[in-house]
Structure formats: C-alpha cells, structure tokens
Amino acid sequence: MKECFTGNTDSDFQYRVQIPGEDRRRIAPREDLEIIREAGDFPEIIYEHDQHDENESWLHALGYQITGMDFNERITILMNIAIPMRGERSVVYKLTGFMKARATSQDRTQQYYHALSEWNRDINFIMKKFDDKWIKTHVKSIRKKLEQNGYHWIEDEEVKDQSA
C-alpha cells in the first residue's frame, strides 16, 4: 500500500500528522486514497478530518481511537494504514506511550482501565503478528512500569487474525 502514497503535498490532503523531529507533514492526498479505495483495499471505517486538532496524535489522525471503535476496526486501521505508513515499532511505541501517560498512579490506572486493556489487546495482536525482538523488549520494560502503578498486563488472548 505504501506505493500508493505519492507525497504530493500540493493537492488536498486527508490527514496532517506530526512526525517526530520534523514539521507537520501532509500525508495521504485524497487522490491517492481514491486509488486505494478503487482497488478495494481501503477500509470503509476511515474518517476524513477537515480540521486537525493540534493536540491530536498521529495515530488518531489516521483514524485510530478506542472510543466508538471495536477491536476489528482498530486492527484494520493499524494493519492497513498505520503500520504500512509508520512501521510496527512506531505503532507499538505510540500505543505504549498512551498507556504510560494514563497509568501514572493506581487511581488513574483504575480510571483508564478500559482504554489500557484495549491498547494492551491491540499491542498483543501486533506482537503476535510481527515477531520483533525490539517490540518484545520494549513491551516488557513498559509492563514493569505499568505494574508498579497497578495495571496487570493481560497476556496474549486467543486473538483472531484479522489480516488473513
């Protein structure tokens, strides 16, 4: 899917994403997204944003969110949009960052338990799909920090492979 993204920033754009260490970049011009849609590979659940929230993460800008989306919808975005564009390590790093930011105390861990569990589940899916030592090591170190604040990591569930 990467080859469909021309990087033509002169055209209208679908998403604006903050790339670490760089200025905001326009990603996925609408004309490119139409090519993907016509090929039948583009998930229908992607949202088009006319305005970009300055506080929005690049992952959310690509359509990923916990609220209002089920596991299958989130995995579709991760596997078809986020991972091809940014790579599995970057996605896992962002998801674990969300978890670390929410689980800073036992009270906050309880407050955000649902979101933490959903991010945990998404990370487990990615870990199962990509046998990457860096991801496993990173997740292991994050787990320790989360457990100190009362979050018990949910081990890999019987996750149905959505990309088969």
N, C-alpha and C positions, 0 to 999 in steps of 0.2 A: 504494500500500500504506500510506502514511502515515496516511490517514484511518481505518484500522482500529485505530490505537493511541489509546485514549481517555485514557490518562494516569491512569486510576482507580487510585490507589495504595492504596485501601482493600482491594482484592482481593489474592489470592495473586499473586505476581509470578514472571515467568520469569527475568529477569536483573536484577542490580543493577550499575549502571555508574557509574563516576566521570566526571562531566562537568567539564572544566577550569573552575575558577573557581566551582564550585557544590558543594554537598554531594552525597553519593551519592544517586542517584535510582533509583527502581524504574521499569523500562521493560518494556513489552510484557506486560501482565497476561495470564494464561493464557486468560481468556475471550476476549480479542482474538485471541490466537493460534489459538484454536479456529475463529473466524470465518474467518481466513485459510486454515487447513487445510481447512475445508469448501469453500472456494472453489477449492481445488486449486492454489493459487499457492505454497503453503508447501513449501519443500524438506524432504524427509524426513531430511536429514543433520544437522539442528539438534539440539544436545544440550540437555537440561534439567539445570540445575545446582540442586541443593538447597542447597549451601553456596557462598558466594562467597569466593574467595581474595583477601585484602586486597592482594596483590601482582599480581593479575590485571589485565591491560589491558582497557579497554572492548571492544576488538576481539575479544580472546579470549573475553570474557564472552558475546559474540554468536555464538560457535561457531567462529570462525576460528582455525586453527593450521596450522603446517607439518607437524608430526609426525602421521603417520597419515592425512593427507588428500592427495588428489591435486589437480591444478590445477583440474579441473572442479568439484570440491566446494568449493574455496576461492572460486572465482569466483562460484559460486551464492550463497554467503553474502555476498560483497561486493556483488553486484548486487541481491540480493533483500532483504537485511537491513541491512547496514552503510551502504551509500551512500544508500538512501532515508531512513534514520534520521539520519545524521550529515553526509551530503554527500560528494562525491568528493574535495574538497580535504582534509577532515579525515581521510579514509581514507588518502590518499596521504601526508599529513603523518605519520600514525602509522606507516605501513609504512617510510617513510624514517627515522623515528626508531628503529625496530627495527634498521635497517641500520647507522645511525651508532653505535648503542650496541654493536654486535657487532664492527664493523670499526675498532677503535681502534688496532690495530697489525697488522703483517704476520702475526704468529703467530696472533692472534685471527681475522684475515681467513681464514687457511687453516682454522682450527678450525671456523668457522661458514660455510664456503664454500657448502655445500648450502642452508642457510637463506637466505643472502644471494642466491643465484641464484633461489630460489623467490620471494622478495619482489620481486626485480628483475623477474621474469616477470609477477607479478601487477600491478606498477606499470605495466609496458609495456601490459598489457591495458587498464587504466583510462585510460592516456594515449591509446590508440588509440580507445577508446570515447567519451571526453569531450575535445573539442578546447578545452582550457582553457589560456590563456596562463600563469596563475599556476602551474599544475601543472608545465608545461614548464620555467618559470624555476626553480622550487623544485628539481625533479629535477636540472636542470643544475648548480645550486650544490652539491647533495649529491654528485653524481657526482665532482666535483673533489676533495671531501674524502675520498671512498672510494678514489679512485685514488691519493691520497697514501699510503694505507695498504695498497696492493697489490691492491685489488679492481678488476678491469676490468669496467665496465658492459657487460652483454650487450644489444646492440641489439635492437630490436623483431623478434621472431621471427614466423614465419608462425603467428599465434595464431588459432585457430578461434574465431569469435564465438559464445559460448555463449548469448547472450541473444536471438538472432534467432528 
